[in-house]
Amino acid sequence: MMRIRKNDTVRVMSGKDKGKEGIVLTVLPKKEKVKVAGVAIVTRHLKARKQGEVSRIKKEEAFIYLSKIMPVCGSCKKACRVGIKTLENGSSARVCMRCKEIM
């Protein structure tokens, strides 16, 4: 089970955006990278490809490594490690290791 999923709130723990929080937009499990809203903004210069199209400069989020972020618990509002707990019905759930609440 992945400790980070799409639409989770996460905090950046290292790098140039240290301390920023955002929502996960995309997760690439095989490459161990994520795209977070408002974090790792890069500038892309887009050239006009068709006649009538305008060249422009676009700012967008880039992928960052999964090891640089931690999920933020919904109940204690702090960055936390994630554990896995098996529920009574046999399914597994992610658990905050600080307050032991299900995420």
N, C-alpha and C positions, 0 to 999 in steps of 0.2 A: 504494500500500500504506500502510495506517495504521501510525503508529509506536507507538500504544497500542492494545491489544486487551483483551477481557474476560479476567479471571483473571491479568493481569499485576500484578506488584508495582511500585508507584510511590511516589515521594516528592514531597511538596508543597514547591514552591520559593518561593512567596510567598503573602501573605495571613495571616489570623488563625491558620491551622493550619500555618504554615511549619515544616518539619522532620519532620512526621508521615509515617509510611508506612502503606500499606494496599493491599488488593487491589481491583482495578477490578471493580465489580459490573455496570455498564451503560455503554455507549458510544453517544452520539448524534452520528454523524459530520456530519450536515448542520448541526446547531447548534453543533458543536465543543465539546461538553460531556461530562463523565463523572461517574459516581457512584462514590465510593471508600468502602470500608468503614471506619468510624471517623473519617471526615473530614467537615467541614462539617455538624455535627449541628445540626438545627433542631428547635424545639418546635412541634408541631401540636396545637391544641385541637379535639377531635372532639366534636361535639354528638350526643346520642342521637337517632336518627331513628325508631326503632320503639319501641313500648311494651315495657318490660322491659329495653331496652338501656341501658347505663350510659354517661354522658359520661366522657371521659377525656382525659388529656394524654399525647401520644405523642411520643417523640424518635426522629427518623429522619435519614438522610443526605440532603443536598440535592445538586443537580448543581453542579459547579464547571467553570470554563473549562479547556480542554485545555492552554492555554499556561501554566497555573500548576503543572503537574506534569511530572515526568520519570520515565521508566522506570528501574528498578534492575536492573542486570546480574546474572545468576545466578552468574557465575563470579568477577567482581571485587567484587561487593556494593556498588557505588557507583552513584549516579545518573549516567546517561550519555546522550549523544545517540545516535540510531539511524541507521544507514546501511542501504542495501539492496544486497545482493550477489546476483548471478546464479550459480546453481549449475551443475554440469556437465550435469545432466539438463534444464536450461532453466527450472526454477522459481526463484523469488526468495525470499530469506530475509532477515530482519532481523539486523543485525550491530551489536554494541557498538563504538562508535568509540574507546573507551579501550583495550580489550584485543583487539579484532578477533575476538572469539568470536561464534558464532551464538547468538542468543537463542532 
